[in-house]
Amino acid sequence: MSILIEISENLQKGKAKIVKELVQQAIDAGMDPQEILGGLLSGMDVVGEKFKNGEVYIPEVLVAARAMNQGATLLKPLLAESGAVASGKVCIGTVQGDLHDIGKNLVKMMMEGKGLEVVDLGTDVSPEAFVNTAIEQNCQVICCSALLTTTMGVMGDVVKAAEAAGVREKVKILIGGAPVSDDFCREIGADCYTVDAASAADVAVALCKELGA
Amino acid sequence: MNGTERVRNTILGLPTDRQPIYGWVAWNLREQFAATWGSAEAFEDHYEFDAAHIFGHPCPYDKALVERLLRENGEVAPDLLLEEEFFISPKKGDYTALRKSFDYHKSKGRFCYVQTPGFFEFFNGVFGIQNQLMYLLMYTEEIAELYRRQADWIIEFADICIDMGLDCIHLSDDWGTQRDLMFHPDLWRELIKPNLKRVIDHVHSRGVFVSLHSDGCIEKITDDLAEVGIDMVHPWQESAGMSYDTYIEKYADKFAILGGLCVQTAVGILPQAELLDEIRRVFQKMRGRRWVCCTTHFVQSHCTMEDLNAAYDLVYGLARS
């Protein structure tokens, strides 16, 4: 079995220690870091797809993402040296007034699993912080999460803040969370709503591509 | 018939003089109630609430211990807790506030159910939800043992509450997301179901009900909930795909529902006319069944008192019609 397949399969099982060892072995064998990263991402892709289809649950995603991070940590400096670039950049956060972060974290993991660079702003993030980060760090996508009906309205303020800063055409705004819907997305003028973390990652990749990342 | 009798009969599927009414209204709206009604209690009295959610259980664990373990290890993993005296006996707790609240609501004839920390929800406070979700896979045996010890704690706490006269032990344990369970139903069956059954069997042996709160979609385990003998489920979240038709078809003879007024899609969300239509729709479907009309969660602060008053005016009328 090729080491890349082994990496992918162990990642899917959440075997963080083994994934780390295999990545190190691949590095030591002189494999291209980008190729090794491909092994990690393909594993995460399978997990994301299974999650989207209801075949696996949040714990399986979390342990797989943990395994991916173990491997990715070893690759990071090598990828930087080789000048490899991510397939897009997203800033993500839970909106102001809302401290729930598991949904946001899942989306982040899925996005990283798709090879996107993700700037995690954490929870309780103001509209200005989303927009300023997008401008300063050249993010193609702003991704907002909310669990509460009391805080989902802040997503509309993020759209307005992007308009006020004159960057609305340059950045796409993706929203999600339990009380959010397609109708709400249209109402506030955001670009996309997705029902789950894996779909959010797929959409973010497409949006980055659309903006020429 | 007072509230206690009305809710008891509803849970048991026996006749009642009207549909029982309740709502998690006070939590976020204390100031608004003070300004318009004088107090949340005045609102609850006006609409003749039949039930009361009693809070005030003692902290089940040694917080200082967890802080120390966190300092020393950087992470509190389940195996560490098993080596320590983690749980504090509920017998050491102070029940003054709980008893005061119970006495107050009982004086109004209400059915009193007492908040109890559920298995998964309780350990979210200890591990953090993300860690615990991973631990379910990484430390399955250790988590099983911790949940078993927690069931012991709940049973001990339940006995204290039952001796006090409480009508129902209410486990608060969020397992659902908007479209599914957070974790695999087989994990739930392995880790939670046996402990839940043990709690229910014990509480039933004392002649008291057990209710459950779990947000989200938990339909993959509702057969199991019926099997272990749960008496009432809150909220049966229709907005998360929990259909009332499924309840009516499969579970209406097995357990009651506490819910119906959705705070995620209706109360505080819809324009008033649409909100009232929604309430009529739910009543049409659920009236006369084992259903206690209640909000699906705390009414949020963006709900106006005008809308809440209109909603409960209608609920009050429909419950009697």
Chai-1 contact restraints between the chains, C-beta under 6 A:
chainA,res_idxA,chainB,res_idxB,connection_type,confidence,min_distance_angstrom,max_distance_angstrom,comment,restraint_id
A,G54,B,D180,contact,1.0,0.0,6.0,A-B,restraint_1
A,Y57,B,F183,contact,1.0,0.0,6.0,A-B,restraint_2
A,Y57,B,H184,contact,1.0,0.0,6.0,A-B,restraint_3
A,I58,B,L133,contact,1.0,0.0,6.0,A-B,restraint_4
A,I58,B,M182,contact,1.0,0.0,6.0,A-B,restraint_5
A,P59,B,L133,contact,1.0,0.0,6.0,A-B,restraint_6
A,P59,B,M134,contact,1.0,0.0,6.0,A-B,restraint_7
A,P59,B,L136,contact,1.0,0.0,6.0,A-B,restraint_8
A,P59,B,L137,contact,1.0,0.0,6.0,A-B,restraint_9
A,P59,B,F183,contact,1.0,0.0,6.0,A-B,restraint_10
A,L62,B,L133,contact,1.0,0.0,6.0,A-B,restraint_11
A,L62,B,M134,contact,1.0,0.0,6.0,A-B,restraint_12
A,V63,B,M134,contact,1.0,0.0,6.0,A-B,restraint_13
A,V63,B,L137,contact,1.0,0.0,6.0,A-B,restraint_14
A,I102,B,I129,contact,1.0,0.0,6.0,A-B,restraint_15
A,I102,B,Q130,contact,1.0,0.0,6.0,A-B,restraint_16
A,T149,B,Q300,contact,1.0,0.0,6.0,A-B,restraint_17
A,T150,B,Q300,contact,1.0,0.0,6.0,A-B,restraint_18
A,T150,B,S301,contact,1.0,0.0,6.0,A-B,restraint_19
A,T150,B,H302,contact,1.0,0.0,6.0,A-B,restraint_20
A,A178,B,Q178,contact,1.0,0.0,6.0,A-B,restraint_21
A,P179,B,Q264,contact,1.0,0.0,6.0,A-B,restraint_22
